[in-house]
């Protein structure tokens, strides 16, 4: 499913925006956060998790046996950034709801 959604930039962007908006709306309505507070918290969680998710499934050009002349052999052969953006968004939405539910962030 994620590979199909990551097929085009516009589909990926639309899913990221839609899932993010739903997650922020949930924490705003359920946990009494302001929209600005929910968005800020989501932004921090999303970027933190992006850097945690980036290394998963990466094969270097040297491992793939296709080193492009002039590039670093350790550079990713196919980084799959759209898929990682989707996975980051899905995981961040869940983490946002959990964090807002556990921590007393009312009025943020």
HELIX and SHEET records of a PDB file:
HELIX    1   1 UNK A    2  UNK A    5  1                                   4    
HELIX    2   2 UNK A    9  UNK A   31  1                                  23    
HELIX    3   3 UNK A   35  UNK A   53  1                                  19    
HELIX    4   4 UNK A   61  UNK A   64  1                                   4    
HELIX    5   5 UNK A   81  UNK A  102  1                                  22    
END                                                                             
